[in-house]
Amino acid sequence: MAKKGSPLPDFSGRFIGRSRPVAELLALVARVARSESTVLITGESGTGKERIARILHDESPRANAPFVPVNCGAIPEGLMESELFGHEKGAFTGASNGRAGRFEVAEGGTIFFDEIGELPVTLQVKLLRVLQEKVYEKVGGAKPRTTNVRVLAATHRNLEEMTRSGGFREDLYYRLAVIPVEIPPLRKRPEDIPLLIDFFIRRWEEEGRGDPVTLSAGAMNALVEYEWPGNVRELENVLERLLVLSGGEKVDISDLPEKIGRSATLLSAPEPKAPIPEKGTSPPSPEPFSPPGEGGPPPLPEELLGKDFNLSVFLGDLERTLVLQALERASGNRSRAAEILGINRTTLIEKIRRFRIS
């Protein structure tokens, strides 16, 4: 197991990124990979939940045994029990032969439940029994079968909210979430976008699928500043489209999908300028600041007059308000908001994290 401060295993090519959120994610993955604990991987669609599950398996003592994924949203409810636990011959109409289930196939290895939030409630009870007692029964069978698998699960849904609404069993949730692992969305690690772009372009070329493209500075900036609601999967799809349509050429903003180009145009729009006075007239002079009183400083805010006033809290609240206002004025663009505040973009990102601004 990786210890604090020890070098991480080599994840190059398996999960791309050097940002702080990715470094923290991979450090956690390295620490828990060799355990037998169940892991619940959360994150938006397209962030790479199955990639993290495969790394957890590959870095575990079970690496030489099967890794068996189960897409809970793609298997009809009526077939799910047979898919998971298998069935005996004659268990139902059409069962002319017995069949091994996913747990049997994964014996000694890892079974990965993708989109576990889609698992029917009736099957949640049976999965809970497997996690608690390490036994299951085939459909149509009466003999309990023991299992030795590690269970990983992933979802883009909020399972805690689902437990409150009755859509997911609370006891199963706590059995799965022994170690929660959250994957950050791409918009929260924009510094990784050029690395991902380079990775996808090089892979395209190495696979002999065509000539690579070259991105202009404007196109690269537009791709970095875009919010990527579909995360890494959306970025990969956009790059494949560019490689198919513009292979061997230089790509500019005008070659990008309309939604990305339009977003870049809005973010780079200049601030409205003050109207130019007509010829022969003088521009209005700004009103001078006149503090009340005879040349003295302005009065202190009311908050300072209270006995419970805390300067650190007051300044923190003020700083948070200024960051929020800058982000609103910049329509969420962090680079522009940093310029408005007169600070570096990385400094702004640290403040956003510290103030927990989403």
C-alpha positions as CSV (number, residue, x, y, z in Angstrom):
1,M,0.0,0.0,0.0
2,A,1.3,3.4,-0.9
3,K,2.2,5.6,2.1
4,K,2.0,9.3,2.5
5,G,4.9,10.9,0.7
6,S,5.8,7.8,-1.2
7,P,5.9,8.0,-5.1
8,L,2.7,7.0,-6.9
9,P,2.5,3.9,-9.1
10,D,2.9,4.8,-12.8
11,F,-0.6,5.6,-14.0
12,S,0.6,7.2,-17.3
13,G,-1.8,6.4,-20.1
14,R,-4.4,5.1,-17.8
15,F,-5.6,8.3,-16.2
16,I,-4.3,11.6,-17.7
17,G,-3.7,14.6,-15.6
18,R,-1.2,16.5,-13.4
19,S,-3.5,18.9,-11.7
20,R,-3.9,18.9,-7.9
21,P,-7.4,17.3,-8.0
22,V,-6.0,14.4,-10.1
23,A,-2.9,14.0,-8.0
24,E,-5.1,13.8,-4.9
25,L,-7.4,11.3,-6.6
26,L,-4.6,9.0,-7.7
27,A,-2.9,9.2,-4.3
28,L,-6.1,7.9,-2.8
29,V,-6.5,5.2,-5.4
30,A,-2.9,4.0,-4.8
31,R,-3.6,3.8,-1.1
32,V,-6.8,1.7,-1.3
33,A,-6.1,-0.5,-4.3
34,R,-4.4,-3.2,-2.3
35,S,-7.2,-3.4,0.3
36,E,-10.2,-5.7,0.1
37,S,-12.7,-3.0,0.9
38,T,-15.6,-2.1,-1.3
39,V,-15.2,1.2,-3.1
40,L,-17.9,3.6,-4.3
41,I,-16.7,5.7,-7.2
42,T,-18.7,8.8,-7.8
43,G,-18.5,11.5,-10.5
44,E,-20.4,13.0,-13.4
45,S,-20.9,11.1,-16.6
46,G,-17.8,10.9,-18.8
47,T,-15.2,11.6,-16.0
48,G,-13.6,8.1,-16.2
49,K,-15.2,6.0,-13.4
50,E,-14.5,2.7,-15.1
51,R,-10.9,3.7,-15.7
52,I,-10.5,4.3,-12.0
53,A,-12.1,0.9,-11.3
54,R,-9.7,-0.8,-13.6
55,I,-6.8,0.8,-12.0
56,L,-8.0,-0.3,-8.6
57,H,-8.2,-3.9,-9.9
58,D,-4.9,-3.7,-11.8
59,E,-3.0,-2.4,-8.7
60,S,-4.6,-5.0,-6.4
61,P,-3.5,-8.6,-5.5
62,R,-6.4,-9.7,-7.7
63,A,-4.8,-8.2,-10.8
64,N,-4.2,-11.6,-12.5
65,A,-7.9,-12.7,-11.9
66,P,-10.9,-11.5,-13.9
67,F,-12.2,-7.9,-13.9
68,V,-16.0,-8.2,-14.7
69,P,-18.0,-5.1,-15.4
70,V,-21.8,-5.0,-15.0
71,N,-23.7,-2.1,-16.5
72,C,-26.7,-1.9,-14.3
73,G,-28.6,0.4,-16.6
74,A,-28.2,-1.7,-19.7
75,I,-29.5,-5.1,-18.4
76,P,-33.3,-5.5,-18.3
77,E,-34.7,-6.0,-14.8
78,G,-36.1,-9.4,-15.6
79,L,-32.7,-10.7,-16.7
80,M,-30.6,-9.1,-14.0
81,E,-30.7,-11.8,-11.4
82,S,-29.7,-14.5,-13.9
83,E,-26.9,-12.2,-15.2
84,L,-25.5,-11.7,-11.8
85,F,-25.9,-15.2,-10.2
86,G,-26.5,-17.5,-13.2
87,H,-29.3,-20.0,-13.5
88,E,-29.8,-23.8,-13.5
89,K,-31.1,-25.8,-16.4
90,G,-34.9,-25.5,-16.6
91,A,-35.0,-22.6,-14.2
92,F,-37.4,-20.8,-16.5
93,T,-38.9,-21.1,-20.0
94,G,-36.0,-21.2,-22.5
95,A,-33.4,-22.1,-19.9
96,S,-32.3,-25.3,-21.8
97,N,-28.8,-25.1,-20.3
98,G,-27.3,-23.9,-17.1
99,R,-25.4,-20.6,-17.2
100,A,-22.7,-19.0,-15.1
101,G,-23.4,-15.6,-13.7
102,R,-21.1,-12.6,-13.4
103,F,-20.1,-13.5,-9.8
104,E,-19.0,-16.9,-10.9
105,V,-17.1,-15.5,-13.8
106,A,-15.4,-13.0,-11.5
107,E,-14.4,-15.6,-8.9
108,G,-11.1,-14.5,-7.3
109,G,-11.1,-11.2,-9.1
110,T,-13.2,-8.0,-9.1
111,I,-16.8,-7.3,-10.1
112,F,-17.6,-3.7,-11.0
113,F,-21.2,-2.4,-10.9
114,D,-21.4,0.6,-13.2
115,E,-24.3,2.9,-12.6
116,I,-25.2,1.0,-9.4
117,G,-28.1,3.6,-8.8
118,E,-30.0,1.9,-11.6
119,L,-30.0,-1.5,-9.9
120,P,-33.6,-2.6,-9.1
121,V,-34.6,-2.5,-5.4
122,T,-35.4,-6.3,-5.5
123,L,-31.8,-7.0,-6.6
124,Q,-30.4,-4.6,-4.1
125,V,-31.5,-7.0,-1.3
126,K,-29.7,-9.9,-3.0
127,L,-26.5,-7.9,-3.5
128,L,-26.6,-6.9,0.1
129,R,-26.6,-10.5,1.1
130,V,-23.6,-11.3,-1.1
131,L,-21.7,-8.4,0.5
132,Q,-22.6,-9.5,4.1
133,E,-22.4,-13.3,3.9
134,K,-20.3,-13.9,0.7
135,V,-23.0,-16.4,-0.6
136,Y,-25.6,-16.4,-3.4
137,E,-27.9,-18.9,-5.1
138,K,-28.4,-19.4,-8.8
139,V,-31.8,-18.8,-10.3
140,G,-33.7,-22.1,-9.9
141,G,-31.1,-23.5,-7.6
142,A,-31.3,-24.3,-3.9
143,K,-27.7,-24.8,-3.0
144,P,-25.9,-21.7,-1.6
145,R,-22.6,-20.9,-3.4
146,T,-19.8,-19.1,-1.8
147,T,-18.0,-16.3,-3.6
148,N,-14.6,-14.6,-3.3
149,V,-14.8,-11.3,-5.2
150,R,-14.0,-7.7,-4.5
151,V,-17.0,-5.4,-5.3
152,L,-16.5,-2.0,-6.8
153,A,-19.4,0.3,-7.7
154,A,-19.8,3.6,-9.5
155,T,-22.6,6.1,-10.1
156,H,-23.2,9.6,-11.3
157,R,-26.3,9.9,-9.1
158,N,-26.6,11.0,-5.5
159,L,-27.2,7.8,-3.6
160,E,-27.6,9.5,-0.3
161,E,-30.6,11.4,-1.7
162,M,-31.9,8.2,-3.3
163,T,-31.8,6.5,0.1
164,R,-34.0,9.3,1.6
165,S,-36.5,9.0,-1.3
166,G,-36.6,5.2,-1.0
167,G,-34.9,4.6,-4.4
168,F,-31.8,3.0,-2.9
169,R,-31.4,0.9,0.2
170,E,-29.6,2.7,3.0
171,D,-27.9,-0.4,4.3
172,L,-26.6,-1.3,0.9
173,Y,-25.3,2.2,0.4
174,Y,-23.2,2.0,3.6
175,R,-21.9,-1.4,2.6
176,L,-20.8,0.0,-0.8
177,A,-19.4,3.3,0.4
178,V,-16.8,1.9,2.7
179,I,-14.2,4.0,0.8
180,P,-15.8,6.8,-1.3
181,V,-13.7,8.0,-4.3
182,E,-14.9,11.1,-6.1
183,I,-13.6,12.0,-9.6
184,P,-13.5,15.7,-10.3
185,P,-15.2,17.0,-13.4
186,L,-13.1,18.3,-16.2
187,R,-14.1,21.9,-15.6
188,K,-12.4,21.8,-12.2
189,R,-9.1,20.7,-13.7
190,P,-8.7,22.8,-16.9
191,E,-4.9,22.6,-16.7
192,D,-5.3,18.9,-17.7
193,I,-7.1,19.7,-20.9
194,P,-4.0,20.3,-23.1
195,L,-2.5,17.0,-21.7
196,L,-5.7,15.1,-22.7
197,I,-5.8,16.8,-26.1
198,D,-2.1,15.8,-26.8
199,F,-2.9,12.2,-25.6
200,F,-5.9,11.7,-27.9
201,I,-4.1,13.2,-30.9
202,R,-1.0,11.1,-30.4
203,R,-3.1,7.9,-29.9
204,W,-5.0,8.7,-33.1
205,E,-1.7,9.0,-35.0
206,E,-0.1,5.9,-33.3
207,E,-3.1,3.8,-34.2
208,G,-2.7,4.8,-37.9
209,R,-6.1,6.3,-38.1
210,G,-5.0,9.4,-40.0
211,D,-2.9,12.5,-39.8
212,P,-3.0,14.6,-36.6
213,V,-4.2,18.2,-36.4
214,T,-2.5,21.3,-35.1
215,L,-4.5,23.6,-32.9
216,S,-4.1,27.4,-33.1
217,A,-3.6,29.3,-29.8
218,G,-7.2,30.6,-30.1
219,A,-8.6,27.1,-30.6
220,M,-6.6,25.7,-27.7
221,N,-7.8,28.5,-25.4
222,A,-11.4,27.9,-26.5
223,L,-11.1,24.2,-25.6
224,V,-9.5,25.0,-22.2
225,E,-12.1,27.6,-21.3
226,Y,-15.1,25.5,-22.4
227,E,-17.1,24.0,-19.5
228,W,-17.3,20.4,-20.9
229,P,-20.6,19.2,-19.4
230,G,-19.8,15.8,-21.0
231,N,-16.4,15.8,-19.4
232,V,-13.5,13.7,-20.9
233,R,-15.8,11.7,-23.1
234,E,-17.2,14.8,-24.7
235,L,-13.6,16.1,-25.3
236,E,-12.6,12.9,-26.9
237,N,-15.6,12.9,-29.2
238,V,-14.9,16.5,-30.2
239,L,-11.2,15.8,-31.0
240,E,-12.2,12.7,-33.0
241,R,-14.5,14.8,-35.1
242,L,-11.7,17.4,-35.7
243,L,-9.3,14.6,-36.6
244,V,-11.7,13.1,-39.1
245,L,-12.7,16.3,-40.7
246,S,-9.4,18.3,-40.5
247,G,-6.6,15.7,-40.3
248,G,-3.3,17.2,-41.3
249,E,-4.6,20.8,-41.1
250,K,-4.4,23.6,-38.6
251,V,-7.6,24.0,-36.6
252,D,-8.8,27.5,-35.6
253,I,-11.8,28.6,-33.5
254,S,-14.0,28.7,-36.6
255,D,-13.4,24.9,-37.1
256,L,-14.6,24.0,-33.6
257,P,-18.2,22.9,-32.9
258,E,-20.5,25.9,-32.8
259,K,-21.3,25.7,-29.1
260,I,-17.5,25.8,-28.2
261,G,-16.8,28.6,-30.6
262,R,-19.8,30.6,-29.4
263,S,-18.8,30.1,-25.8
264,A,-15.3,31.4,-26.6
265,T,-16.7,34.4,-28.4
266,L,-18.8,35.3,-25.4
267,L,-16.0,34.9,-23.0
268,S,-13.6,37.0,-25.1
269,A,-16.1,39.8,-25.7
270,P,-14.6,43.2,-24.7
271,E,-16.1,45.2,-21.9
272,P,-18.5,47.9,-23.1
273,K,-16.8,51.2,-23.5
274,A,-18.0,54.5,-22.3
275,P,-19.8,56.6,-24.9
276,I,-17.6,59.0,-26.9
277,P,-18.7,62.6,-26.3
278,E,-19.9,64.6,-29.3
279,K,-17.5,67.0,-31.0
280,G,-17.2,70.2,-29.1
281,T,-18.4,68.8,-25.8
282,S,-16.3,67.8,-22.8
283,P,-16.6,64.4,-21.2
284,P,-18.3,64.4,-17.8
285,S,-15.9,64.6,-15.0
286,P,-16.0,61.9,-12.3
287,E,-17.5,63.1,-9.1
288,P,-14.7,63.5,-6.5
289,F,-14.9,61.4,-3.4
290,S,-15.8,63.6,-0.5
291,P,-15.7,61.8,2.9
292,P,-18.2,63.1,5.4
293,G,-16.8,65.4,8.0
294,E,-14.2,68.0,7.7
295,G,-11.3,66.1,6.0
296,G,-11.6,63.1,8.3
297,P,-11.8,59.4,7.3
298,P,-15.1,57.9,6.3
299,P,-17.1,56.4,9.2
300,L,-16.5,52.8,10.2
301,P,-19.1,50.2,9.1
302,E,-21.8,49.4,11.7
303,E,-20.4,45.9,12.2
304,L,-17.2,47.4,13.7
305,L,-19.3,49.0,16.5
306,G,-20.5,45.6,17.8
307,K,-18.8,43.8,20.7
308,D,-18.7,40.5,18.8
309,F,-17.0,41.8,15.7
310,N,-14.3,39.5,14.2
311,L,-12.0,41.2,11.7
312,S,-10.9,37.9,10.1
313,V,-14.4,36.8,9.5
314,F,-15.4,40.2,8.2
315,L,-12.5,40.3,5.7
316,G,-13.1,36.7,4.7
317,D,-16.8,37.5,3.9
318,L,-15.8,40.6,2.0
319,E,-13.2,38.7,0.0
320,R,-15.7,35.9,-0.8
321,T,-18.2,38.5,-2.0
322,L,-15.7,40.1,-4.3
323,V,-14.7,36.8,-5.8
324,L,-18.4,36.0,-6.4
325,Q,-19.0,39.4,-8.0
326,A,-15.9,39.0,-10.3
327,L,-17.1,35.5,-11.4
328,E,-20.6,36.8,-12.1
329,R,-19.2,39.8,-14.1
330,A,-17.0,37.4,-16.1
331,S,-19.9,35.0,-16.7
332,G,-18.0,32.3,-14.8
333,N,-14.7,32.6,-16.8
334,R,-12.0,32.2,-14.2
335,S,-9.2,33.8,-16.3
336,R,-11.3,37.0,-16.8
337,A,-12.4,37.0,-13.1
338,A,-8.8,36.8,-12.1
339,E,-7.9,39.8,-14.3
340,I,-10.8,41.8,-12.8
341,L,-9.5,41.1,-9.3
342,G,-5.8,41.7,-10.3
343,I,-4.6,38.3,-9.2
344,N,-3.3,35.1,-10.9
345,R,-5.7,32.5,-12.1
346,T,-4.2,29.9,-9.8
347,T,-4.7,32.2,-6.8
348,L,-8.3,32.7,-7.8
349,I,-8.8,28.9,-8.0
350,E,-7.4,28.5,-4.5
351,K,-9.8,31.1,-3.2
352,I,-12.7,29.4,-5.0
353,R,-11.7,26.1,-3.2
354,R,-11.2,27.8,0.1
355,F,-14.6,29.6,0.0
356,R,-16.2,26.4,-1.4
357,I,-17.7,28.3,-4.4
358,S,-19.3,25.9,-6.9
